[in-house]
Each structure stands twice: as C-alpha cells, then as structure tokens.
Amino acid sequence: MNSTSEFVTSEFVTGNVSLADVLPQMILMPLIAFVSGLLMILMYRKIAARLQRRVGPPFFQPVYDIVKLYGKKTQISHGLIHDIGIVVAVGGYVAAVILLPIPGMDGIADKGGIITLSYVLMVPSLGLALGVGQCANPNGSIGISRALTAMLAYDIPFIIVVFGVATHYQSTSLVGMINYQQTHQWGIFEMPLLAAAGLFTLQGMMGKHPFEIYVAPAEIATGPMVEMSGKYMGGLFVMQSFQFYVASVLYASLFLGGGSNWFEFLLKIFFVVEIPIFISFLFPRYRTEDMVRIMWKWPVMIALIGIAFVM
C-alpha cells in the first residue's frame, strides 16, 4: 500500500464504541441535518427571489410551511403503502445522515463506509415510488417513472466517482478520508477530475434545474407530489431538507476535507449547495432522455479519466 492508503486504513481502525456513546449522536445528527437543510432551502428561495428581483420569504418561512402542512387534515388516504412510502423516503435520508461524519460526531460512519452509504441513498427514491405507486394516479406514475430514470442517470457517474475516490485512498472509510484530507491535502486538489464529475452529479442528486423533469408542474401536474397533500407534502418537504444536507456533506467529505470545526464545516456545505442553486437558474429543464444522455456522457467521461489518473 502507498502512504495514502496506509494513513486512511490506520485511521479507519477504531476501538469498540458502546451503544451509549453512539445513541446520543444518532439522535443529534438528524436534528442538525434537519435544521441545516431548512436553512439551505431558505437560501435557495432567497437566491431565487433576488435573481427574480423579489424580496423573498421571511427567515422562518420553511418552518411555517412544515407546521402548516402537518396541521392540515388529509381527506384521502390511499392505504398503508402510501403512508409507508413517505416514512421510507425520509428514513432513507435519516439513515444516510448517521453514516456521514461531522465535527465531533462520527455516528456509525466507521461501521458503514461509503459503499453502505451509496446503497442507502437509493432508498428514498424507491420509498417515494412505493408511496406514489399506491395512488394509481397517471400523473404520479409518470413522475415516478421519470424520477427513477433520473436516479439511474446520476447513479452511474456517482458510483464511478465513489469507486475512483475509494481507489485513490484504498479504503471505503469516510472517517479515514476526512482525517487524511485535514492533515494532508483536500481531495479536490488530488482528484480534480473526480471532484468535477462529483459536482456535476450533485446537481442531479439534488433534483433541481435543469434535472427536475420528474416534477414538471406545467407538464404533468407536479408528478410524484400530485397525491401528496397535507402531512404527506410535509413529509416531502422534510425529505428535501435532508436531501440538500446529505448531498452537500457527502461532497464536502469526499473532496473538501469535511470540517475540523463547525464554522468551517457549515461554510463548506453551504458553499457546495450554493453552486447547484445558481446553476439551476441558468439552464432550462431538460427532458428525461436529455438528462440521461448528458449524465452518461460528460460526468461519466470525466470520472473515468479521473480514475485513470489516480490508478
């Protein structure tokens, strides 16, 4: 093994951690993710408003929206699977949160690693498909089919990027990768092509323009959200807050060295989210086939070249 892999592997070896030590972190980490995600949503809406010469929502508007949605009575229920689908969608991101190390808290990141995290990140889309599929609404079915196609589109370059990073460090430990970057050099400098491909993939993972075809309100009446009102829409809002957080923290962990303190950590993840936000207002929404073609062309090509350089 080279010096990089030896360092990361040595950092991955940890002692036995009791449940009493991990349990408070497993409770606190989702709470931090939820609050950070709400602030990211607020930032998204504020930037959108400024670019469109509007004032934008007040500071607590995301909280007001969630309280309002959960306070509404849902008149129609499509059965148990409809309820379980939202729980699975949100639960998938909650599980991903405790697999992402943050300053002072590793959760169960040293037990899972990047491979486990990659599988967990597929769960929310599948849970959403499960819940919406129970509705039997054609608009919802169209939206879900597009959402799953979008997941397939960005998952291919994402897995290639993950493979390249793991190959470079000769490890799948996010904890070890972050520790190495904090004591040596950030991954974005050692693997610039993989970092560029990862940023491209991040745009698709967040589900924002120009890769928002599965929502398409002017075409398919909001797609997956067509039968999601009241508490179900509130659940989707909560899921989005976790989605923003997970995507940004994952990228910061792989390429920006995580965070040695909370100020540095929050600065990095909000900066990472800000890049796709600005890009989302520069391009029109792509069609499904265009998204697949673009995702399987440019980020895949860049990531494969990046792997060639790190091997």
C-alpha positions in Angstrom: 0.0 0.0 0.0 1.1 3.6 -0.6 1.4 6.2 2.1 -2.1 7.5 1.4 -3.8 4.1 1.8 -1.8 3.3 4.9 -2.9 6.5 6.6 -6.5 6.1 5.7 -6.6 2.4 6.7 -4.9 3.2 10.0 -7.4 6.0 10.7 -10.2 3.5 9.9 -9.2 1.2 12.8 -11.2 2.3 15.8 -11.9 0.9 19.2 -15.1 -0.6 20.4 -17.8 2.0 20.8 -20.7 1.3 23.1 -24.3 2.0 22.2 -24.5 4.6 25.0 -21.8 6.6 23.2 -23.4 6.3 19.7 -27.1 6.7 20.6 -26.9 10.5 21.5 -25.1 11.1 18.2 -27.7 9.2 16.3 -30.4 11.4 17.8 -28.5 14.7 17.5 -27.1 14.2 13.9 -30.6 14.1 12.2 -31.6 17.1 14.2 -28.6 19.1 13.0 -29.2 17.8 9.4 -32.9 18.9 9.5 -32.1 22.5 10.8 -29.2 22.8 8.3 -31.4 21.6 5.5 -34.1 24.1 6.3 -31.6 26.9 6.2 -30.4 25.6 2.8 -34.0 25.6 1.5 -34.3 29.2 2.8 -31.1 30.1 1.0 -32.4 28.5 -2.2 -35.6 30.5 -2.1 -33.8 33.7 -1.1 -31.4 33.4 -4.1 -34.3 32.6 -6.4 -36.1 35.7 -5.2 -33.1 38.0 -5.6 -32.4 36.8 -9.1 -36.0 37.4 -10.0 -36.0 40.8 -8.3 -38.2 39.8 -5.4 -37.8 40.2 -1.7 -38.2 36.5 -0.9 -39.6 34.7 2.1 -39.0 35.6 5.8 -36.4 33.7 7.8 -38.8 31.2 9.4 -40.9 30.5 6.3 -39.6 26.9 5.9 -40.7 26.2 9.5 -44.1 27.9 8.9 -44.6 25.7 5.8 -44.0 22.5 7.6 -46.2 23.4 10.5 -49.0 24.4 8.1 -48.7 21.2 6.1 -48.7 18.9 9.1 -51.6 20.9 10.6 -53.8 20.2 7.7 -56.2 17.3 7.7 -55.7 14.8 4.9 -59.1 13.8 3.4 -57.9 11.0 1.3 -55.7 8.0 2.3 -54.5 5.5 -0.3 -53.7 2.8 2.2 -50.9 1.6 4.3 -48.3 1.5 1.5 -49.0 5.2 0.8 -48.0 6.0 4.4 -45.0 3.7 4.5 -43.6 5.2 1.3 -43.1 8.6 2.9 -41.6 7.0 6.0 -39.2 5.0 3.9 -38.3 8.1 1.8 -37.5 10.3 4.9 -36.0 7.3 6.8 -33.5 6.7 4.0 -32.0 10.1 4.3 -32.0 9.9 8.1 -30.0 6.7 7.8 -27.6 8.4 5.4 -27.2 11.3 7.9 -25.8 9.0 10.7 -23.4 7.5 8.1 -21.8 10.9 7.4 -19.2 12.1 9.9 -19.4 15.7 11.1 -17.2 17.6 13.5 -17.1 15.9 16.9 -19.6 13.1 15.8 -19.0 10.1 13.6 -22.2 8.3 14.2 -21.9 4.9 12.7 -19.7 6.1 9.8 -16.9 3.8 10.8 -19.2 0.8 10.7 -20.6 1.5 7.3 -18.4 3.4 4.9 -19.0 4.9 1.5 -20.3 1.6 0.0 -23.1 1.3 2.5 -23.9 5.0 2.1 -24.2 4.5 -1.7 -26.9 1.8 -1.2 -28.8 3.8 1.4 -29.0 6.8 -0.9 -31.1 4.8 -3.3 -33.8 4.1 -0.6 -35.6 7.5 -0.6 -36.4 7.3 -4.4 -37.6 3.8 -4.0 -39.7 4.8 -1.0 -41.2 7.6 -2.9 -42.1 5.3 -5.8 -43.7 2.9 -3.3 -45.9 5.5 -1.8 -46.9 7.3 -5.1 -47.4 4.0 -6.9 -50.2 3.2 -4.4 -52.2 6.2 -5.6 -52.7 4.9 -9.2 -52.7 8.5 -10.5 -51.3 8.6 -14.0 -49.6 11.9 -13.4 -47.9 10.5 -10.3 -46.9 7.3 -12.2 -45.3 9.4 -15.0 -43.4 11.5 -12.4 -42.2 8.4 -10.6 -41.0 6.7 -13.7 -39.1 9.8 -14.6 -37.7 10.1 -11.0 -36.4 6.5 -11.1 -34.9 7.2 -14.6 -33.2 10.3 -13.2 -31.8 8.2 -10.3 -30.4 5.7 -12.7 -28.9 8.6 -14.7 -27.0 10.2 -11.9 -26.2 7.0 -10.0 -23.9 5.7 -12.8 -21.5 8.6 -12.6 -21.9 8.8 -8.8 -20.8 5.1 -8.4 -17.8 5.7 -10.7 -16.8 8.8 -8.6 -17.1 6.7 -5.4 -15.0 3.9 -7.0 -12.4 6.4 -8.0 -12.2 8.0 -4.6 -12.0 4.6 -2.8 -9.3 3.5 -5.3 -7.3 6.6 -4.6 -7.4 6.1 -0.8 -7.5 2.3 -1.0 -10.3 2.5 1.6 -14.0 3.0 1.9 -13.9 4.8 5.2 -15.2 8.3 5.2 -13.7 8.9 8.6 -10.3 8.0 7.3 -10.7 10.0 4.1 -11.6 13.1 6.1 -8.8 12.7 8.5 -6.3 12.3 5.7 -7.5 15.4 3.9 -7.4 17.5 7.1 -3.7 16.6 7.7 -2.5 16.4 4.1 -4.4 17.8 1.1 -8.0 18.1 0.1 -9.3 15.6 -2.4 -10.4 18.3 -4.8 -6.6 19.1 -5.4 -5.5 15.4 -5.6 -8.5 14.3 -7.7 -9.7 17.4 -9.6 -11.4 15.5 -12.4 -13.3 13.3 -10.0 -14.3 16.4 -8.0 -15.7 18.0 -11.2 -17.6 14.9 -12.1 -18.9 14.7 -8.5 -20.2 18.3 -8.7 -22.0 17.5 -11.9 -23.6 14.5 -10.3 -24.5 16.6 -7.2 -26.8 18.7 -9.4 -28.8 15.6 -10.4 -28.9 14.2 -6.9 -30.5 17.4 -5.6 -33.2 17.2 -8.2 -33.1 20.8 -9.2 -33.0 22.5 -12.5 -32.0 21.6 -15.1 -32.6 18.0 -13.9 -36.1 18.5 -12.5 -38.1 16.8 -15.2 -39.9 14.4 -12.8 -41.7 17.4 -11.2 -42.5 19.4 -14.4 -45.6 21.2 -13.0 -46.6 22.7 -16.3 -46.5 19.3 -18.0 -47.5 16.5 -15.5 -49.0 18.5 -12.6 -46.1 18.1 -10.3 -45.6 14.4 -10.8 -44.9 12.5 -7.6 -46.5 15.3 -5.5 -49.8 15.1 -7.2 -51.4 12.9 -4.5 -49.2 14.2 -1.7 -51.1 16.9 0.3 -51.2 17.8 3.9 -48.8 15.7 6.1 -47.6 13.8 3.0 -46.4 17.1 1.4 -44.9 18.0 4.8 -43.0 14.7 4.7 -41.7 15.6 1.2 -40.6 19.0 2.5 -38.7 17.3 5.4 -37.2 14.9 2.9 -35.9 17.7 0.7 -34.2 19.4 3.7 -32.4 16.1 4.4 -31.6 15.7 0.7 -29.8 19.1 0.5 -27.8 18.4 3.6 -26.8 14.8 2.7 -25.7 15.8 -0.8 -23.6 18.7 0.4 -22.0 16.9 3.3 -21.1 13.9 1.2 -19.3 16.1 -1.4 -17.5 18.1 1.3 -16.4 14.8 3.0 -15.1 13.3 -0.3 -13.3 16.4 -1.7 -13.2 19.3 0.8 -11.9 17.5 3.9 -15.1 17.7 5.9 -14.8 20.2 8.7 -12.3 20.4 11.5 -14.7 22.8 13.3 -18.4 23.7 13.0 -17.7 27.1 11.3 -15.5 25.5 8.6 -18.0 22.7 8.2 -21.1 24.8 7.7 -19.2 27.2 5.4 -18.2 24.4 3.2 -21.6 22.6 2.9 -23.5 25.9 2.3 -21.0 26.8 -0.4 -21.4 23.4 -2.0 -25.2 23.8 -2.1 -24.9 27.4 -3.4 -23.2 26.2 -6.6 -26.0 24.0 -7.9 -28.5 26.6 -6.8 -27.0 29.2 -9.1 -26.6 26.7 -11.9 -30.3 25.8 -11.6 -31.4 29.2 -12.7 -29.1 29.4 -15.7 -30.4 26.4 -17.7 -33.9 25.3 -18.8 -35.3 22.0 -17.6 -34.0 19.0 -19.7 -36.2 16.2 -21.0 -35.7 12.8 -19.5 -33.7 11.4 -22.4 -31.6 14.5 -22.5 -30.8 14.1 -18.8 -29.7 10.5 -19.2 -27.6 11.4 -22.3 -25.9 14.3 -20.5 -25.3 12.4 -17.3 -24.0 9.3 -19.0 -21.7 11.4 -21.3 -19.9 14.2 -19.5 -19.6 13.2 -15.8 -19.0 9.6 -16.7 -16.3 10.5 -19.2 -14.7 13.0 -16.8 -14.9 10.5 -13.9 -13.3 7.7 -16.0 -10.4 9.9 -17.0 -10.1 10.9 -13.3 -9.9 7.2 -12.3 -7.1 6.7 -14.9 -5.1 9.4 -13.2 -5.5 8.0 -9.7 -4.8 4.4 -10.5 
